[in-house]
Amino acid sequence: MPEPHPVSAEQTQRELDLIELVVTSFDGAPDERLRTVLQSLVRHLHAFVREVRLSEAEWNTAIEFLTAVGRITDDRRQEFILLSDVLGVSMQVVAVNNEAYANATEATVFGPFFVDDAPEIGQGEDMAFGAVGEACWVEGGVRDTAGNPIPGARIEVWEADEDGFYDVQYTDGRTAARAHLFSDENGDYRFWGLTPTPYPIPHDGPVGQMLERVNRSPMRASHLHFMVTAPGFRRLVTHIFVRGDELLKSDSVFGVKDSLVMDFAQHPGSEPAPDGRDLGGAPWSSTRFDIVLAPAQS
């Protein structure tokens, strides 16, 4: 960034006086937390404007950009979440709200494609529901940080199909590549899904245009989503990623963590499936993901 031009002491004081004027305007807010957040927001926003010496033209461009983000947002597409994701804010919020605890599984971004009330499947059943892609056997256990099994944990899973689309991105109302199941009496789980493949985040709007301007890719590393809940434990929202994916170092929403990168073993169609399922001679993959939940309010 070019060196800023010198700012006189008088100008500096004018700017600081304005900050204090705006900050104190929130002193009467009866909600202490709201007051704290808004006053801190003012200080940081003004500090940004002053640091980069934001021009009026740049400010107008920013307003136009945010207006465009709002216009493209609807009940099926949340461009503001996308903007938060590509700026790393979503991951920072995840980090702040999921503090490291012993050996608990790390959290990552929720993403915009979760849907409530996904169908329930039993152990070993298929969550693909006809979505296109290579079959993948997923198994693991749900444990506490001391290694004790957690039976009855609710495990939500969802992913994109081989073409890079989630079911909600289609217009035919399908439910596919998403489900929930519960860990068994030993805390274990298993199901059939799809081998994760990379896909781009929606990039036909203002966020995509911003990424193009700065030579950043919209591609997400291959992943499978999990959300795991159990009474007495902190909710876990996470993904697992495919070891060897060349996008692991450039995931567009900064969601990759080394502890979440898993081996996905490849199997020829001639190799029997773990549960004896007839895959029609097609190749398949398998992975294991052992989940460790932190106690609630940790």
N, C-alpha and C positions, 0 to 999 in steps of 0.2 A: 504494500500500500504506500502511495506517495506520502512524503513527510507533510504533516498538516501545517498550515500557515500559522505563524505566531498569533496568539490570542492575548489581547491586552488584559491587564488586571481589572479594568473597569468592565470589559465585556464578560470576563469570567464571573465577576460578582453578579452581574445581571442574570446570567444563566443559573447560578446557584440560588439566587433569590427566587427565581421562578420555580425551581424544584421545590423549595421549602414551602412556597405559597400553595402549590398543588398538593403536596404531601399533607400539609395541615388542614386542607379542605376536607379531608376524610377523618379528622379527629373525632367528629361527632357520631361516627358510625357506631350503633349500639352493639353490633356483632364484632367482638374483638378479633376473631380470626379473619373475617372479611376485611376489617380495617388493616390488619397486618399485611394481608396479601396485596391489597390495592396500593398501599403506601410503598411496599417493596417493589411492586410492578412499576410504579411511577419512577422511582429512583433508577431502576435498571433501564427502563426505556429512555429516559432522559440521558443517562450515561452513554447509551449506545449512540443516540443522536449527536451528542457532543464529541464522542470519541471519533466518529467517522466524518464529522462535520457534514451531516446529511443535507443535501441541496433540496430546494423546494420541488424541483423536477423529479428527483429520486423519490421524495415523499409521495408525490402524485402517482408515480409509477407503482409504488407499493400499495397505495389505496386501490388503484385499478386492478392490480393483481389479486388482492384479497376479495375485491368485489367479484371478480371472475371465479374465484374459488367458491364463493357463496352461490353464485348462479348455477354452477354445474352440480352442486350438492342437492341430492334428493333422498327419498326413502330407500333407494337402492345403492346410492353412491355417496360416500362421505369424503369429499375432497379435503376437508380440514384435517381429518385423521391422517389422510395420505400426506399432507404437508407436514404434520407433526412427525410422522414416521421418517420421512426423508431428511428432516432436519435433526434427527436423533433425539428429539424431545420425548417421543413415546418411550424409547428405551431408557432415557434418564428417569422418567416417572416410574417405570418398572423397577429400576435399580433402587430408587429412593424408598419405594413401598415394599420391597422384598429384600430386606437386609440379609446379608450372609449369615447363615446359622448352621454351625457344625457341618455335616456332610449333606445337608438338604439339597435337592435338585434345584439348579438355577432356573429362574424364570426368564421369559422373553416376551416379545410383543404379542398382544392379543390378536391384532389384525382385524380387518373390517368384515370378515366373511363368516363369523360364528352365527349360528341360528339356534334359538331356544327350541326345546321339544324335538330334538332329533330322535329318530326311532331307536328303540332299545334292541340290542342284539345279545344273544347268549354267548357263553365262552366258545371260542373257535368259530363263530359265525362270521359272515362276510359283511363289512360295512360299505363295500363299493356300490351295491345295489345297481349294477349294470354300467357304472362309469367305466370309460375306456382306460386301459392301462395294464401293465404287467402286475400279476398277482403278487402280493407280499405278505408273508406270515410274520406277525408281530406278537411278541410275547414278553413277559417280564413280571415283576412283582412290585407291590406297593408296601413300603416299610416306613417305620418311624426312624428317627436318627440313631436309635439304639439297636436297630435291626429287627425290631419286632414287626410281624406282619400286621397289616391293616385290612381286615376283611370288610367287604361292603363299601369300599371306596367307589365313588361314582367317577367314571372315566369317560370324558367326552373326547371324541376324536373326529377330525375333519381334515380334508386335503383337496387339492386341485386334481383334476384328471390329467391324463396323458397329454391332452391338448392345451393344458395350462389354465383351465377354467374351473371355478367352483360352481356347484349346482345353481346357486343364486344368480350367477351371471348369464344363465340361460333364461329364455322367456317362456318356457313350457311348464314351469311349476314343478319340475322334477326335484326329488330328494335323492341325492347320490353322494357317495364318498363322505358320508358323515353318519355318526351313530353315537350311542352311549352304551356302556356296559358297566358291570360292577365286578370288583375283585372278588375272588372266591373265598372260601373259609380259610385258606392258607395265605390270603393276600395276593394271589397270583391272577394274571389275566392273559388272554390270548385271543387274537382275532385275525381275520384276513382283511387286508386293505390293498392299496396300490403302491408300487414302488414309486417314491416321490421323484418328481421331475422339476426342473427349473421353469419359471414363468415370469413374465413381466408384470409389475404392478400396473394399474391403469395409467397410461401415459399419453392419452389423447386430449388432456385438459391442461390447465395452467401449470399444475405441478410437473407434468411431463415436459412442458415447454421450458420450465426452469431447469430441469435436469439436462435437457438438450443444450441449453445455453452454456452450461458449465461442464459439458462433456462427461456427464455421469450416466451410467447405465441404469435403466429401470428394472433390471433383472433381479429376482430373488433366488437365492440358493435353494436347491431342492429340500423340501421339509414336509413333515407331518405334524399337525397340531394336536396338542393334548391340553385338556383342562381337568384337573383332578381335585375332588373335594371329599372331605370326610369330617365328621363331627370331631371337634377338638384340635383340628389341624388347619394351618394356613392354606388358603386356596392356592393351587399352583396352576399357572398358565405358562405353557412352554411349547417348544417344538423339539423334534429331533431332526438332525441334518445328515446328509449322506457323505461319508468320508470319501475323499477323492474328487468331490465336486469342485470344478475350477472357480465357481462363484463364491466359495466360502469366505474369501478375503475381500469381496466387493459386494456383499449383500446390500441391496439398495436401502434397507431400513435398519441396518446395523444389528440385526437380530441374532447373529451367529455367536455362540460361545463354545469354546473348545470342549467343555464337559458335555455338550449336547450333540457332538459329532459322533455318529455311530457307524459301525461296520454293517453294511447291507450285503450279505453273502449272496452270490449269484448261483443258481442251481439249474442244470439242464432239465428239459422236460422229461427226460428218462428217469430222473431221480424222484422217488416217491415223496409226496408231501407229508409233513409231520402228522397230520390227522387222517391220512389216506384219501384226501380229496382228489377227485379226478380232474386234472387240469387240461385234459385233452392233448397232452404232449407238449404244452407250451412251457417255456422257461419261466422261472419264478425266483423270487428273492426272499430273504428272511433276515430279521434283525431282533435284537433283544434290548429292551429299555427298562432298566430297574429304576423305579421312582422312589425318592425319599422325601417325605413331607415334614416340614417344620411344624412345631406346635403353634397353635393359634396365639396371636398377640405377641409373637417373638420379635 
